[in-house]
Amino acid sequence: MCGLAGILFGHAGRDEADYRQIAEIFTANLIANEARGKEAAGVALIRDDGELLVYKVSGHGAHRVQHEEYRRI
């Protein structure tokens, strides 16, 4: 069974500290959902300009969130 997590942003002004905290919470949620989806994990980000960034990796382990591609998104 898969586990899903998501964040929907409005257009509120946020500073770098806000984004850092949101990223930490999302990462913790992704790790907590690991038991629900051990085969793979992925993240998709749709920017305001419509650009789509996707990161998906197979395998088990919280180490996935340490990959540079994950950190970039």
N, C-alpha and C positions, 0 to 999 in steps of 0.2 A: 504494500500500500504506500502511496506517496504522501508526503507532507508538503504543504504549501504555506508560504508566507509572502506578504506583500506590504508595500508602503505606497500610498498615494499622496503626492504633494500638491498643495494648493500653491498660490502665488504669493504666500506670505514671505516677508524678508527674513532670511536666516543668515547668521554669521558662520564662520568656519567651525566654531565650537559646537554649534547646533548640529551641523552636518556630521561632525565627528561622533557626537553622541548618538545620532540616528543610525549611523553606520555600525557602531558598536552594538546597539540594540538589535539591529537586523542580523548581524553576524551571530550574536548569541541565539537568536531565534532559529537561524539556519542550522546551527550546531545542535540545538535542542530537538529539532525535527529529524536529525540524522537517523534515528531508529526507525522512522517512517519511510525512509528512502535510501537504503544502503547501496543501491546499485549505481546511483549517479546523483549529482547535484548541479543546479544551474541557476543563473541569475540573468534577468533581462532588464535593461534600462532603456526607457524611451525618453529622450530629451525633448525639451520644449520645441526645438526646431525639427522634430520628427526623426532625428538620428536614432537608430537602434543599436545598442551594444549588447552582445550576448556572450556569456561565459558558461560553459558546461564542461564538466569533467566526470568521467566514470570512476567508480571505485568507492571504497569505504574510508572514512576517517576525517576528522576535523581539520587535518592538514590542508584540505582543499582551500580553505579560506586564507591560507598563507601564500597562495600562488599570486604572482604579480598581476595576472589578468583579472583576478578577483579584486585585488586592491585597487586596480585602475578604475573598475566600474564603481 
